[in-house]
């Protein structure tokens, strides 16, 4: 993490059978920087001894809400990785460190219906996006869960339809691509100017990005696709570790700050495919 802030766990709440909400009190609340987006996430030190695919020992989680002295975050408890273990065993008084936040949700001016699609890891961000939406916005939401007991109320002032699916999440095949295919005529005609936000497993997110850009011809400004986790993390790490130093340098050079993330992905995707990622 580039910038770290000391924090203390003050409460732990079981939101659904597989979702935990933790409240963190920052040592210096005024020093922590929120980027203001409703899907903002932070890196959290969880005691991991291994790195994730981005080279972090910390793990990233959605900021589900702000408090006067810190913020809340939600963790989906899937598997026995360091993040899930930390959230499952966290108790008030536990110490950690967090980063400033970064988010991705950015609806362009004049956009039509907002289409939010994701797996259980996307649910905290989807809940906050809806909670902060205005009454004149319209949403179509699809969330795939491994257990429908994790479905929950999603309060919003906006007009929203919510569809829960039993799929994906590392236990079943993901249905997100077929979900979006079914929405093509009703919501995803480029002329309708829908804004599409997707968050799910990394490889699935990359396939969805290619589908929206190449097959559906959606403009890059009208979708944001985020890979939240890796089904086969060991493979992703191995590809990176086995790459030459020149390949790593070329990869890093592709990500430019003067372009949007989705513009960067136009070049990044074929490069990753050549790497075998």
Rosetta silent file (secondary structure, phi, psi, omega in degrees, C-alpha in Angstrom):
SEQUENCE: XXXXXXXXXXXXXXXXXXXXXXXXXXXXXXXXXXXXXXXXXXXXXXXXXXXXXXXXXXXXXXXXXXXXXXXXXXXXXXXXXXXXXXXXXXXXXXXXXXXXXXXXXXXXXXXXXXXXXXXXXXXXXXXXXXXXXXXXXXXXXXXXXXXXXXXXXXXXXXXXXXXXXXXXXXXXXXXXXXXXXXXXXXXXXXXXXXXXXXXXXXXXXXXXXXXXXXXXXXXXXXXXXXXXXXXXXXXXXXXXXXXXXXXXXXXXXXXXXXXXXXXXXXXXXXXXXXXXX
SCORE:     score description
SCORE:     0.000 S_00000001
   1 L     0.000  136.713 -178.258    0.000    0.000    0.000 S_00000001
   2 L   -72.223  -48.716  178.949    1.333    3.437   -0.904 S_00000001
   3 L  -119.830  131.017 -178.273   -0.276    5.338    1.974 S_00000001
   4 L  -121.374  150.669 -179.959   -1.293    3.574    5.154 S_00000001
   5 E  -134.149  129.782  176.753   -3.479    4.601    8.043 S_00000001
   6 E   -68.848  142.936 -177.910   -3.725    2.864   11.385 S_00000001
   7 E  -148.917  154.700  178.975   -7.207    1.636   12.280 S_00000001
   8 E  -123.280  133.009  173.961   -9.012   -0.295   15.008 S_00000001
   9 E   -69.453  126.769 -179.968  -11.942   -2.657   14.536 S_00000001
  10 E  -110.713  -21.502  176.282  -14.829   -1.327   16.669 S_00000001
  11 E  -158.130  153.711  178.025  -17.662   -3.670   15.661 S_00000001
  12 E  -133.598  125.532 -176.248  -18.330   -6.824   13.653 S_00000001
  13 E  -127.987  131.218  175.570  -21.783   -7.597   12.258 S_00000001
  14 E   -83.752  106.137 -175.640  -22.970  -10.692   10.407 S_00000001
  15 E   -77.800  -48.383  175.078  -25.032   -9.159    7.571 S_00000001
  16 E  -140.180  175.522 -177.355  -25.958  -12.443    5.847 S_00000001
  17 L   -52.801  -29.748 -176.482  -24.641  -16.013    6.290 S_00000001
  18 L  -123.103   18.701  179.330  -21.562  -15.255    4.160 S_00000001
  19 E  -131.546  127.328  179.811  -21.162  -11.487    4.508 S_00000001
  20 E  -117.023  136.389  175.153  -19.543   -9.668    7.442 S_00000001
  21 E  -109.352  126.404  178.893  -19.555   -5.906    8.015 S_00000001
  22 E  -115.674  136.525  174.592  -16.693   -4.435   10.044 S_00000001
  23 E  -101.613  131.091 -179.135  -16.529   -0.904   11.374 S_00000001
  24 E  -115.799  131.944  172.238  -13.054    0.646   11.545 S_00000001
  25 E   -99.852  122.245 -178.876  -12.038    3.685   13.600 S_00000001
  26 E   -80.392  142.950  176.211   -9.111    5.514   12.029 S_00000001
  27 L   -61.381  -39.033  178.755   -6.286    6.797   14.222 S_00000001
  28 L  -132.443   84.240 -175.929   -6.381   10.051   12.231 S_00000001
  29 H   -55.067  -35.066 -178.509   -9.718   10.293   10.412 S_00000001
  30 H   -69.977  -16.073 -178.389   -8.775   13.578    8.762 S_00000001
  31 H   -88.242  -20.034 -178.944   -5.732   12.047    7.106 S_00000001
  32 L   -78.316  136.669 -175.736   -7.634    9.293    5.277 S_00000001
  33 L  -110.120  120.110  172.707   -8.680   10.204    1.732 S_00000001
  34 L   -94.411  138.475  179.301  -11.940    8.973    0.227 S_00000001
  35 L   -86.527   -4.290  171.729  -12.257    9.246   -3.546 S_00000001
  36 L    85.633   -6.655  179.956  -16.008    9.777   -3.183 S_00000001
  37 L   -81.919  149.410 -177.397  -17.217    7.021   -5.504 S_00000001
  38 L   -73.645  -11.470  175.789  -19.907    4.623   -4.197 S_00000001
  39 L  -108.512   22.680 -177.506  -17.842    1.556   -5.111 S_00000001
  40 L   -59.789  145.459  179.343  -14.652    2.828   -3.477 S_00000001
  41 E  -133.671  159.921  179.136  -12.399    0.153   -2.009 S_00000001
  42 E  -129.360  153.024  167.719   -9.373    0.085    0.267 S_00000001
  43 E   -84.037  136.064 -177.611   -6.459   -2.238    0.791 S_00000001
  44 E  -126.566  129.229  175.004   -6.552   -3.746    4.264 S_00000001
  45 L   -73.189  118.311 -174.557   -3.700   -5.501    6.031 S_00000001
  46 L  -117.196   12.022 -179.366   -5.152   -8.866    7.029 S_00000001
  47 L    81.615   19.443 -179.119   -2.002  -10.659    8.165 S_00000001
  48 L   -71.439  141.927  175.870   -1.431  -12.363    4.815 S_00000001
  49 L  -102.401   -1.826  178.387    1.956  -13.958    4.220 S_00000001
  50 L  -123.540  155.423  178.361    1.312  -14.246    0.461 S_00000001
  51 L   -89.152  157.061  171.031    0.644  -11.621   -2.194 S_00000001
  52 L   -86.385 -173.341 -174.727   -2.435  -11.326   -4.356 S_00000001
  53 L   -68.557  -16.823  178.071   -2.237  -11.134   -8.155 S_00000001
  54 L   -94.798    6.135  177.197   -1.489   -7.394   -7.983 S_00000001
  55 L    84.879   16.460 -179.387    1.517   -7.923   -5.719 S_00000001
  56 L  -102.754  138.292  169.161   -0.168   -6.799   -2.487 S_00000001
  57 L   -79.833  -24.850  174.669   -0.006   -8.606    0.828 S_00000001
  58 L   -75.259  162.905  176.459   -3.070   -6.534    1.767 S_00000001
  59 E  -119.443  150.410 -174.895   -6.506   -7.454    0.414 S_00000001
  60 E  -103.717  140.845 -178.488   -9.028   -5.008   -1.027 S_00000001
  61 E  -141.115  152.921 -178.612  -12.591   -4.530    0.183 S_00000001
  62 E   -74.696  136.870  171.769  -15.466   -2.180   -0.561 S_00000001
  63 E   -79.867  107.545 -174.689  -16.142    0.744    1.736 S_00000001
  64 E   -84.672  -13.524  177.600  -19.819    0.134    2.434 S_00000001
  65 E  -177.440  157.259  177.920  -20.342    3.353    4.390 S_00000001
  66 E  -100.524  150.076  174.744  -18.648    6.276    6.126 S_00000001
  67 E  -127.168  166.431 -178.504  -18.719    7.028    9.852 S_00000001
  68 L   -58.923  -30.531 -176.502  -17.606   10.162   11.747 S_00000001
  69 L  -116.955   13.124 -179.419  -14.306    8.535   12.744 S_00000001
  70 E   171.958 -133.115 -179.286  -13.727    6.047    9.945 S_00000001
  71 E  -160.375  169.459  173.813  -15.717    3.746    7.706 S_00000001
  72 E  -107.659  149.429  171.469  -17.397    0.375    7.340 S_00000001
  73 E  -136.666  156.341 -179.039  -16.337   -2.354    4.973 S_00000001
  74 E  -121.033  140.541 -177.093  -17.945   -5.631    3.990 S_00000001
  75 E  -126.463  125.120  174.255  -16.202   -8.941    3.376 S_00000001
  76 E   -83.028  124.826 -174.354  -17.699  -11.917    1.555 S_00000001
  77 L   -89.116   81.403  175.697  -16.592  -15.067    3.371 S_00000001
  78 L  -115.835  125.513  179.234  -15.667  -17.425    0.572 S_00000001
  79 L    78.190 -168.331 -177.110  -12.946  -19.984    1.173 S_00000001
  80 L  -121.768   31.677  177.472  -10.224  -19.919    3.792 S_00000001
  81 L   -69.999  173.735 -175.972   -7.921  -17.270    2.335 S_00000001
  82 H   -62.175  -35.717 -179.576   -6.273  -14.655    4.527 S_00000001
  83 H   -68.394  -48.401  179.465   -8.988  -12.044    3.941 S_00000001
  84 H   -63.655  -39.173  179.029  -11.898  -14.316    4.750 S_00000001
  85 H   -64.361  -42.512  178.242  -10.046  -15.707    7.773 S_00000001
  86 H   -60.481  -47.951 -177.872   -9.320  -12.203    9.050 S_00000001
  87 H   -67.001  -36.324 -178.030  -12.943  -11.088    8.699 S_00000001
  88 H   -68.236  -30.555 -174.897  -14.286  -14.310   10.203 S_00000001
  89 H  -107.237   -1.761 -176.911  -12.113  -14.009   13.300 S_00000001
  90 L   -62.796  143.739  178.721  -11.966  -10.193   13.696 S_00000001
  91 L  -136.941  152.583  175.619  -13.013   -8.800   17.064 S_00000001
  92 L   -52.928  135.513 -177.205  -13.405   -5.246   18.440 S_00000001
  93 L   101.446  -18.016  177.968  -10.008   -3.908   19.440 S_00000001
  94 L   -64.034  145.089 -179.298   -8.105   -5.663   16.643 S_00000001
  95 E  -104.843  148.871  174.547   -5.606   -3.424   14.852 S_00000001
  96 E  -155.080 -178.881  173.988   -4.962   -3.117   11.120 S_00000001
  97 E  -130.833  144.933 -178.154   -3.769   -0.677    8.460 S_00000001
  98 E  -131.987  161.873  177.953   -5.711    0.595    5.466 S_00000001
  99 L   -99.085  170.650  165.322   -5.011    2.589    2.317 S_00000001
 100 L   -64.331  164.010 -172.465   -6.717    5.610    0.839 S_00000001
 101 L   -95.935  162.155  174.226   -9.620    4.559   -1.351 S_00000001
 102 E  -144.774  135.655  178.058  -10.097    4.125   -5.080 S_00000001
 103 L  -128.563  175.890 -172.937  -13.345    3.582   -6.966 S_00000001
 104 L  -129.795  -21.500 -173.162  -14.511    2.928  -10.524 S_00000001
 105 L   -70.391  119.590 -177.343  -18.202    3.825  -10.804 S_00000001
 106 L  -151.635   95.494 -178.074  -18.601    6.891  -13.041 S_00000001
 107 L   -78.446  122.793  179.784  -21.866    7.414  -14.907 S_00000001
 108 L   -72.231  154.740  179.631  -21.366    9.713  -17.934 S_00000001
 109 L   -60.162  135.321  178.071  -23.693   12.651  -18.469 S_00000001
 110 L    85.446    2.213 -179.464  -26.822   11.719  -20.381 S_00000001
 111 L   -66.822  151.689  179.226  -26.572    7.985  -19.640 S_00000001
 112 L   -89.764 -132.989 -178.674  -29.770    5.945  -19.539 S_00000001
 113 L   -60.279  142.504  175.263  -30.525    2.957  -17.343 S_00000001
 114 E   -94.705  122.968  179.955  -27.738    1.819  -15.034 S_00000001
 115 E  -106.157  112.788  179.634  -27.067   -1.914  -15.361 S_00000001
 116 E  -109.015  122.163 -175.649  -25.280   -3.343  -12.307 S_00000001
 117 E  -134.947  133.126  178.898  -24.117   -6.950  -12.596 S_00000001
 118 E  -172.581  176.188  174.060  -21.897   -8.921  -10.255 S_00000001
 119 L   -97.507 -166.249 -174.391  -21.305  -11.840   -7.963 S_00000001
 120 H   -62.484  -30.015 -179.997  -21.432  -11.823   -4.157 S_00000001
 121 H   -68.476  -20.896  179.162  -18.207   -9.837   -3.870 S_00000001
 122 H   -85.257  -12.548 -172.378  -19.904   -6.995   -5.789 S_00000001
 123 H   -60.272  -41.691  177.450  -22.894   -6.860   -3.460 S_00000001
 124 H   -59.030  -41.463  178.756  -21.457   -4.297   -0.981 S_00000001
 125 H   -68.010  -42.848  179.080  -20.704   -1.884   -3.832 S_00000001
 126 H   -60.799  -42.912  179.409  -24.077   -2.476   -5.478 S_00000001
 127 H   -60.289  -41.667 -178.389  -25.827   -1.842   -2.153 S_00000001
 128 H   -74.277  -38.143  176.604  -24.020    1.457   -1.691 S_00000001
 129 H   -57.099  -46.136  179.749  -24.516    2.577   -5.306 S_00000001
 130 H   -67.306  -40.606 -178.671  -28.254    2.061   -4.893 S_00000001
 131 H   -62.618  -31.524 -177.729  -28.329    3.652   -1.442 S_00000001
 132 L   -97.395    1.879 -178.338  -26.715    6.823   -2.804 S_00000001
 133 L   -74.235  156.197  179.654  -28.706    6.958   -6.059 S_00000001
 134 L   -92.894  165.006 -174.775  -31.178    9.744   -6.768 S_00000001
 135 L   -67.109  -20.806 -178.213  -34.889    9.363   -7.384 S_00000001
 136 L   -90.336    3.219  178.848  -34.579   10.130  -11.102 S_00000001
 137 L   -92.347  152.039  178.398  -32.203    7.214  -11.803 S_00000001
 138 E  -124.952  131.815 -176.511  -33.286    3.818  -13.128 S_00000001
 139 E  -125.692  144.102  165.082  -31.376    0.598  -12.368 S_00000001
 140 E  -121.923  121.008 -171.590  -31.461   -3.002  -13.516 S_00000001
 141 E  -121.111  133.234  172.944  -29.465   -5.169  -11.111 S_00000001
 142 E  -130.760  125.958  179.099  -28.430   -8.815  -11.353 S_00000001
 143 E  -126.610  126.988  174.925  -26.452  -10.512   -8.590 S_00000001
 144 E   -98.714  135.454 -177.429  -25.339  -14.134   -8.647 S_00000001
 145 E  -126.466  153.924  173.092  -24.915  -15.882   -5.295 S_00000001
 146 L   -83.965  -16.105 -179.826  -23.723  -19.297   -4.194 S_00000001
 147 L  -147.606  119.068 -177.466  -26.477  -19.283   -1.543 S_00000001
 148 H   -67.173   -9.322  173.506  -29.706  -17.323   -1.927 S_00000001
 149 H   -65.950  -16.323  178.533  -29.709  -16.836    1.840 S_00000001
 150 H   -85.730   -3.528  173.801  -27.183  -14.051    1.117 S_00000001
 151 L   -66.164  148.865 -177.015  -29.804  -12.024   -0.777 S_00000001
 152 L  -151.785  166.848  176.294  -30.824   -8.900    1.124 S_00000001
 153 L   -66.213  141.470  179.417  -32.861   -5.740    0.939 S_00000001
 154 L  -126.425   80.979 -176.307  -31.258   -3.032   -1.209 S_00000001
 155 L   -62.079  141.951  178.541  -32.910    0.258   -0.212 S_00000001
 156 L  -161.657  150.280  172.550  -32.839    3.045   -2.793 S_00000001
 157 L   -82.860  -14.201 -177.838  -34.644    6.220   -3.794 S_00000001
 158 L   -79.536  171.902  170.040  -34.190    5.201   -7.430 S_00000001
 159 E   -87.697  121.725 -173.781  -36.365    2.934   -9.544 S_00000001
 160 E  -143.365  135.713  168.239  -34.663   -0.471   -9.425 S_00000001
 161 E  -108.876  136.008 -176.527  -35.351   -4.050  -10.421 S_00000001
 162 E  -125.283  126.767 -177.875  -33.179   -6.658   -8.699 S_00000001
 163 E  -119.516  120.453  178.419  -32.704  -10.208   -9.970 S_00000001
 164 E   -98.249  133.630 -179.373  -30.964  -12.802   -7.776 S_00000001
 165 E  -123.319  143.700  175.088  -29.327  -15.798   -9.470 S_00000001
 166 E   -94.654   97.384 -175.109  -27.907  -19.017   -8.005 S_00000001
 167 L  -170.559  171.080  170.222  -24.607  -19.274   -9.883 S_00000001
 168 L    62.212 -153.834  176.659  -20.903  -18.414   -9.918 S_00000001
 169 L    63.704   25.739  176.393  -18.813  -17.475   -6.881 S_00000001
 170 L    82.001   -4.939 -179.540  -16.378  -20.334   -7.387 S_00000001
 171 L  -109.858  -23.936  177.081  -18.969  -23.016   -6.642 S_00000001
 172 L  -137.838  166.243  174.679  -20.944  -23.014   -9.907 S_00000001
 173 L   -64.413  141.856  178.596  -20.372  -21.756  -13.431 S_00000001
 174 L   -71.368  143.288  177.794  -20.948  -18.020  -13.704 S_00000001
 175 L  -106.522    6.690 -170.487  -24.128  -16.913  -15.463 S_00000001
 176 H   -65.359  -37.487  178.962  -23.111  -13.278  -15.883 S_00000001
 177 H   -65.988  -41.737  178.385  -22.302  -13.443  -19.590 S_00000001
 178 H   -68.393  -32.438  175.614  -25.631  -15.110  -20.360 S_00000001
 179 H   -60.556  -48.296 -179.390  -27.364  -12.560  -18.133 S_00000001
 180 H   -67.182  -35.688  177.167  -25.911   -9.702  -20.168 S_00000001
 181 H   -61.849  -37.969  179.513  -26.730  -11.496  -23.428 S_00000001
 182 H   -69.763  -23.044  179.986  -30.361  -11.691  -22.307 S_00000001
 183 L   -90.706   -0.906 -171.771  -30.331   -7.953  -21.613 S_00000001
 184 H   -58.232  -49.536 -175.973  -28.901   -7.045  -25.005 S_00000001
 185 H   -76.148  -35.899 -174.510  -32.143   -6.091  -26.725 S_00000001
 186 H   -82.797  -28.127 -173.014  -33.928   -4.629  -23.709 S_00000001
 187 H  -132.556  -20.281 -166.929  -31.092   -2.623  -22.125 S_00000001
 188 L  -113.501   20.647  170.559  -27.843   -2.731  -24.089 S_00000001
 189 L   -66.975  126.360 -178.848  -28.576   -1.183  -27.470 S_00000001
 190 H   -52.128  -29.621 -179.063  -25.794    1.415  -27.849 S_00000001
 191 H   -68.012  -21.853 -178.865  -28.416    3.999  -28.822 S_00000001
 192 H   -80.631  -12.236  174.550  -30.011    3.673  -25.363 S_00000001
 193 L    60.523   33.986  176.353  -26.815    4.941  -23.704 S_00000001
 194 L   -63.889  152.385  172.155  -27.007    2.502  -20.771 S_00000001
 195 E  -109.507  123.543 -174.537  -24.184    2.572  -18.245 S_00000001
 196 E  -112.026  124.722  177.278  -22.951   -0.920  -17.377 S_00000001
 197 E  -121.472  124.875 -177.921  -20.976   -1.667  -14.208 S_00000001
 198 E  -130.794  134.329  174.324  -19.751   -5.225  -13.649 S_00000001
 199 E  -139.525  127.783 -175.365  -17.656   -6.660  -10.805 S_00000001
 200 E  -169.356 -161.134  178.002  -16.862  -10.341  -10.460 S_00000001
 201 E   -61.261  144.974 -168.769  -14.083  -12.933  -10.843 S_00000001
 202 H   -59.967  -48.849 -176.847  -11.152  -11.566  -12.850 S_00000001
 203 H   -67.707  -37.009  176.266  -11.169  -13.921  -15.848 S_00000001
 204 H   -64.352  -39.033 -179.745  -14.950  -13.697  -16.146 S_00000001
 205 H   -64.129  -37.470 -179.818  -14.711   -9.897  -16.042 S_00000001
 206 H   -67.352  -38.626  177.577  -12.235   -9.895  -18.917 S_00000001
 207 H   -65.883  -38.996  178.604  -14.531  -12.055  -21.068 S_00000001
 208 H   -65.928  -40.937  178.694  -17.448   -9.738  -20.320 S_00000001
 209 H   -58.533  -46.201 -179.772  -15.377   -6.684  -21.265 S_00000001
 210 H   -62.393  -39.517 -179.342  -14.551   -8.217  -24.644 S_00000001
 211 H   -65.077  -46.199 -178.306  -18.213   -9.071  -25.235 S_00000001
 212 H   -66.562  -36.615 -176.137  -19.481   -5.575  -24.447 S_00000001
 213 H   -81.338  -47.148 -173.176  -16.819   -3.866  -26.520 S_00000001
 214 H   -85.651  -46.303 -174.982  -16.518   -6.155  -29.534 S_00000001
 215 H   -85.910  -38.021 -175.826  -19.935   -7.801  -29.875 S_00000001
 216 L   -97.712  -12.953  176.985  -22.207   -5.126  -28.423 S_00000001
 217 L    57.675   36.276  175.278  -20.136   -2.101  -29.523 S_00000001
 218 L   -73.407  140.337  178.081  -20.776   -0.202  -26.308 S_00000001
 219 L   -66.237  147.977 -176.774  -18.650    2.954  -26.035 S_00000001
 220 H   -60.164  -26.532 -179.652  -15.796    2.715  -23.535 S_00000001
 221 H   -73.418  -12.210 -172.640  -17.282    5.585  -21.538 S_00000001
 222 H  -110.270   15.098  169.344  -20.447    3.586  -20.859 S_00000001
 223 E  -149.457  151.569  174.305  -19.101    0.548  -19.099 S_00000001
 224 E  -140.153  118.693 -175.878  -16.697   -0.223  -16.288 S_00000001
 225 E  -114.931  129.876 -175.979  -15.672   -3.808  -15.668 S_00000001
 226 E  -129.943  130.560  173.382  -13.710   -4.788  -12.563 S_00000001
 227 E   -90.774  113.689 -175.251  -12.130   -8.101  -11.600 S_00000001
 228 E   -89.041  -24.719 -176.092  -12.496   -8.416   -7.833 S_00000001
 229 E  -158.199  165.821 -178.607  -10.905  -11.830   -7.285 S_00000001
 230 L  -115.116  124.598  174.769   -9.159  -14.763   -9.006 S_00000001
 231 L   -64.233  -41.888  179.020  -10.630  -18.240   -9.152 S_00000001
 232 L  -116.617   75.294 -178.524   -7.167  -19.621   -9.950 S_00000001
 233 H   -62.543  -36.847 -178.636   -4.899  -17.231   -8.095 S_00000001
 234 H   -59.721  -39.934  179.026   -1.986  -19.676   -8.242 S_00000001
 235 H   -66.423  -44.655 -179.663   -2.053  -19.588  -12.058 S_00000001
 236 H   -60.293  -41.392  178.808   -2.194  -15.774  -12.167 S_00000001
 237 H   -68.168  -38.972 -178.467    0.781  -15.537   -9.818 S_00000001
 238 H   -65.885  -40.606  178.739    2.746  -18.169  -11.732 S_00000001
 239 H   -59.631  -43.581 -179.247    2.267  -16.367  -15.062 S_00000001
 240 H   -68.261  -44.416 -177.322    3.635  -13.169  -13.558 S_00000001
 241 H   -64.970  -31.821 -177.422    6.535  -14.835  -11.747 S_00000001
 242 H   -87.050   -7.778  179.358    7.619  -16.693  -14.891 S_00000001
 243 L   -72.293  148.770  177.403    7.501  -13.597  -17.110 S_00000001
 244 L   -71.176  162.663  178.352   10.764  -11.982  -18.132 S_00000001
 245 H   -62.719  -34.346  178.105   11.755   -8.621  -16.696 S_00000001
 246 H   -66.848  -41.779  178.332   11.209   -7.070  -20.130 S_00000001
 247 H   -62.201  -41.681  178.250    7.693   -8.530  -20.348 S_00000001
 248 H   -63.548  -41.252  179.383    6.877   -7.148  -16.903 S_00000001
 249 H   -65.246  -41.363  178.991    8.199   -3.734  -17.884 S_00000001
 250 H   -63.679  -40.102  178.532    6.188   -3.773  -21.120 S_00000001
 251 H   -61.095  -49.711 -177.895    3.069   -4.750  -19.169 S_00000001
 252 H   -64.517  -32.454 -179.127    3.465   -1.934  -16.662 S_00000001
 253 H   -70.271  -22.137 -179.314    4.124    0.585  -19.444 S_00000001
 254 H   -69.106  -27.556 -177.121    0.764   -0.184  -21.033 S_00000001
 255 L   -85.784  106.708 -174.953   -1.106    1.294  -18.057 S_00000001
 256 L  -111.976  136.510 -178.610   -1.103    5.049  -18.654 S_00000001
 257 L   -72.637  -16.078  179.984   -2.517    7.678  -16.325 S_00000001
 258 L   -88.169    4.961  176.426   -3.568    9.893  -19.227 S_00000001
 259 L  -122.203  157.487  173.489   -6.113    7.285  -20.369 S_00000001
 260 L   -70.779  161.876  179.582   -9.208    5.865  -18.694 S_00000001
 261 H   -58.883  -42.997 -178.333   -8.962    2.350  -17.279 S_00000001
 262 H   -68.137  -31.216  172.911  -11.147    0.928  -20.036 S_00000001
 263 H   -64.973  -41.251  177.214   -8.961    2.618  -22.674 S_00000001
 264 H   -60.965  -37.586 -177.353   -5.942    0.974  -21.074 S_00000001
 265 H   -66.946  -22.351  177.315   -7.652   -2.399  -21.225 S_00000001
 266 H   -57.184  -40.306  178.243   -7.938   -2.202  -25.024 S_00000001
 267 H   -90.631  -29.850 -174.892   -4.175   -2.823  -25.173 S_00000001
 268 H   -69.633  -38.053 -176.128   -3.805   -4.703  -21.921 S_00000001
 269 H   -60.780  -52.405  178.940   -6.151   -7.583  -22.765 S_00000001
 270 H   -62.244  -30.850  178.447   -4.314   -8.899  -25.855 S_00000001
 271 H   -66.245  -43.508  178.534   -1.023   -8.506  -23.988 S_00000001
 272 H   -63.580  -38.001  178.658   -2.314  -10.634  -21.090 S_00000001
 273 H   -62.894  -40.944  177.254   -3.549  -13.252  -23.524 S_00000001
 274 H   -64.099  -33.867  178.198   -0.080  -13.478  -25.069 S_00000001
 275 H   -71.232  -18.245 -176.529    1.364  -13.923  -21.562 S_00000001
 276 L    89.848   13.705 -179.105   -1.032  -16.830  -20.999 S_00000001
 277 L   -80.507    0.000    0.000   -2.861  -15.044  -18.177 S_00000001
